[in-house]
Amino acid sequence: MAKKGNRVQVILECTEHKTSGKPGTSRYVTTKNKRNTPDRIELKKFNPILKKMTVHKEIK
């Protein structure tokens, strides 16, 4: 049976990683409530490749 509600899975991708020139990507999978946050979210998460906290934006 499928879950009901407004909660959807989203993928967060690092914004600083593309400009660094290092191989790989930093992505996180999380959930958000569509009713409370209809726009795309931005969170500060740890990037293990760059070894620092960076801004991660929601991608489609």
mmCIF file of the C-alpha atoms, coordinates in Angstrom:
data_MODEL
# 
_entry.id   MODEL 
# 
loop_
_atom_site.group_PDB 
_atom_site.id 
_atom_site.type_symbol 
_atom_site.label_atom_id 
_atom_site.label_alt_id 
_atom_site.label_comp_id 
_atom_site.label_asym_id 
_atom_site.label_entity_id 
_atom_site.label_seq_id 
_atom_site.pdbx_PDB_ins_code 
_atom_site.Cartn_x 
_atom_site.Cartn_y 
_atom_site.Cartn_z 
_atom_site.occupancy 
_atom_site.B_iso_or_equiv 
_atom_site.pdbx_formal_charge 
_atom_site.auth_seq_id 
_atom_site.auth_comp_id 
_atom_site.auth_asym_id 
_atom_site.auth_atom_id 
_atom_site.pdbx_PDB_model_num 
ATOM 1  C CA . MET A 1 1  ? 0.000  0.000  0.000   1.00 0.00 ? 1  MET A CA 1 
ATOM 2  C CA . ALA A 1 2  ? 1.327  3.447  -0.897  1.00 0.00 ? 2  ALA A CA 1 
ATOM 3  C CA . LYS A 1 3  ? 1.844  6.191  1.650   1.00 0.00 ? 3  LYS A CA 1 
ATOM 4  C CA . LYS A 1 4  ? -0.620 9.059  1.643   1.00 0.00 ? 4  LYS A CA 1 
ATOM 5  C CA . GLY A 1 5  ? 0.130  12.685 2.312   1.00 0.00 ? 5  GLY A CA 1 
ATOM 6  C CA . ASN A 1 6  ? 2.182  15.624 1.170   1.00 0.00 ? 6  ASN A CA 1 
ATOM 7  C CA . ARG A 1 7  ? 5.627  14.240 2.037   1.00 0.00 ? 7  ARG A CA 1 
ATOM 8  C CA . VAL A 1 8  ? 7.853  13.624 -1.019  1.00 0.00 ? 8  VAL A CA 1 
ATOM 9  C CA . GLN A 1 9  ? 11.442 12.457 -1.503  1.00 0.00 ? 9  GLN A CA 1 
ATOM 10 C CA . VAL A 1 10 ? 13.880 15.058 -2.855  1.00 0.00 ? 10 VAL A CA 1 
ATOM 11 C CA . ILE A 1 11 ? 17.539 14.968 -3.913  1.00 0.00 ? 11 ILE A CA 1 
ATOM 12 C CA . LEU A 1 12 ? 19.940 17.655 -2.663  1.00 0.00 ? 12 LEU A CA 1 
ATOM 13 C CA . GLU A 1 13 ? 23.074 18.338 -4.722  1.00 0.00 ? 13 GLU A CA 1 
ATOM 14 C CA . CYS A 1 14 ? 26.123 20.433 -3.796  1.00 0.00 ? 14 CYS A CA 1 
ATOM 15 C CA . THR A 1 15 ? 26.386 23.799 -5.562  1.00 0.00 ? 15 THR A CA 1 
ATOM 16 C CA . GLU A 1 16 ? 30.120 24.411 -4.967  1.00 0.00 ? 16 GLU A CA 1 
ATOM 17 C CA . HIS A 1 17 ? 31.320 21.015 -6.198  1.00 0.00 ? 17 HIS A CA 1 
ATOM 18 C CA . LYS A 1 18 ? 30.901 21.780 -9.926  1.00 0.00 ? 18 LYS A CA 1 
ATOM 19 C CA . THR A 1 19 ? 33.252 24.773 -9.786  1.00 0.00 ? 19 THR A CA 1 
ATOM 20 C CA . SER A 1 20 ? 35.921 22.956 -7.708  1.00 0.00 ? 20 SER A CA 1 
ATOM 21 C CA . GLY A 1 21 ? 37.040 20.718 -10.594 1.00 0.00 ? 21 GLY A CA 1 
ATOM 22 C CA . LYS A 1 22 ? 37.207 17.592 -8.418  1.00 0.00 ? 22 LYS A CA 1 
ATOM 23 C CA . PRO A 1 23 ? 35.579 14.372 -9.708  1.00 0.00 ? 23 PRO A CA 1 
ATOM 24 C CA . GLY A 1 24 ? 32.340 13.017 -8.240  1.00 0.00 ? 24 GLY A CA 1 
ATOM 25 C CA . THR A 1 25 ? 29.260 14.667 -6.736  1.00 0.00 ? 25 THR A CA 1 
ATOM 26 C CA . SER A 1 26 ? 27.844 15.169 -3.257  1.00 0.00 ? 26 SER A CA 1 
ATOM 27 C CA . ARG A 1 27 ? 24.162 14.227 -3.091  1.00 0.00 ? 27 ARG A CA 1 
ATOM 28 C CA . TYR A 1 28 ? 21.756 13.603 -0.239  1.00 0.00 ? 28 TYR A CA 1 
ATOM 29 C CA . VAL A 1 29 ? 18.255 12.093 -0.341  1.00 0.00 ? 29 VAL A CA 1 
ATOM 30 C CA . THR A 1 30 ? 15.721 13.506 2.118   1.00 0.00 ? 30 THR A CA 1 
ATOM 31 C CA . THR A 1 31 ? 11.999 14.152 2.438   1.00 0.00 ? 31 THR A CA 1 
ATOM 32 C CA . LYS A 1 32 ? 10.038 17.388 2.606   1.00 0.00 ? 32 LYS A CA 1 
ATOM 33 C CA . ASN A 1 33 ? 6.437  18.403 3.129   1.00 0.00 ? 33 ASN A CA 1 
ATOM 34 C CA . LYS A 1 34 ? 5.060  19.849 -0.140  1.00 0.00 ? 34 LYS A CA 1 
ATOM 35 C CA . ARG A 1 35 ? 2.372  21.822 1.694   1.00 0.00 ? 35 ARG A CA 1 
ATOM 36 C CA . ASN A 1 36 ? 4.808  23.650 4.016   1.00 0.00 ? 36 ASN A CA 1 
ATOM 37 C CA . THR A 1 37 ? 7.628  24.142 1.473   1.00 0.00 ? 37 THR A CA 1 
ATOM 38 C CA . PRO A 1 38 ? 6.292  24.226 -2.110  1.00 0.00 ? 38 PRO A CA 1 
ATOM 39 C CA . ASP A 1 39 ? 9.477  25.876 -3.462  1.00 0.00 ? 39 ASP A CA 1 
ATOM 40 C CA . ARG A 1 40 ? 12.907 24.247 -3.729  1.00 0.00 ? 40 ARG A CA 1 
ATOM 41 C CA . ILE A 1 41 ? 14.888 23.927 -0.506  1.00 0.00 ? 41 ILE A CA 1 
ATOM 42 C CA . GLU A 1 42 ? 18.517 24.820 0.276   1.00 0.00 ? 42 GLU A CA 1 
ATOM 43 C CA . LEU A 1 43 ? 20.343 23.245 3.200   1.00 0.00 ? 43 LEU A CA 1 
ATOM 44 C CA . LYS A 1 44 ? 23.916 23.371 4.461   1.00 0.00 ? 44 LYS A CA 1 
ATOM 45 C CA . LYS A 1 45 ? 25.260 19.817 4.425   1.00 0.00 ? 45 LYS A CA 1 
ATOM 46 C CA . PHE A 1 46 ? 28.725 18.261 4.721   1.00 0.00 ? 46 PHE A CA 1 
ATOM 47 C CA . ASN A 1 47 ? 30.510 17.549 1.421   1.00 0.00 ? 47 ASN A CA 1 
ATOM 48 C CA . PRO A 1 48 ? 32.925 14.634 2.066   1.00 0.00 ? 48 PRO A CA 1 
ATOM 49 C CA . ILE A 1 49 ? 34.929 15.271 -1.116  1.00 0.00 ? 49 ILE A CA 1 
ATOM 50 C CA . LEU A 1 50 ? 35.591 18.953 -0.356  1.00 0.00 ? 50 LEU A CA 1 
ATOM 51 C CA . LYS A 1 51 ? 35.699 18.158 3.396   1.00 0.00 ? 51 LYS A CA 1 
ATOM 52 C CA . LYS A 1 52 ? 33.599 21.171 4.420   1.00 0.00 ? 52 LYS A CA 1 
ATOM 53 C CA . MET A 1 53 ? 30.015 22.353 4.882   1.00 0.00 ? 53 MET A CA 1 
ATOM 54 C CA . THR A 1 54 ? 28.469 23.588 1.621   1.00 0.00 ? 54 THR A CA 1 
ATOM 55 C CA . VAL A 1 55 ? 25.049 24.679 0.359   1.00 0.00 ? 55 VAL A CA 1 
ATOM 56 C CA . HIS A 1 56 ? 23.040 21.849 -1.226  1.00 0.00 ? 56 HIS A CA 1 
ATOM 57 C CA . LYS A 1 57 ? 20.055 22.711 -3.454  1.00 0.00 ? 57 LYS A CA 1 
ATOM 58 C CA . GLU A 1 58 ? 17.105 20.555 -4.422  1.00 0.00 ? 58 GLU A CA 1 
ATOM 59 C CA . ILE A 1 59 ? 17.256 19.114 -7.954  1.00 0.00 ? 59 ILE A CA 1 
ATOM 60 C CA . LYS A 1 60 ? 14.521 17.531 -10.067 1.00 0.00 ? 60 LYS A CA 1 
# 
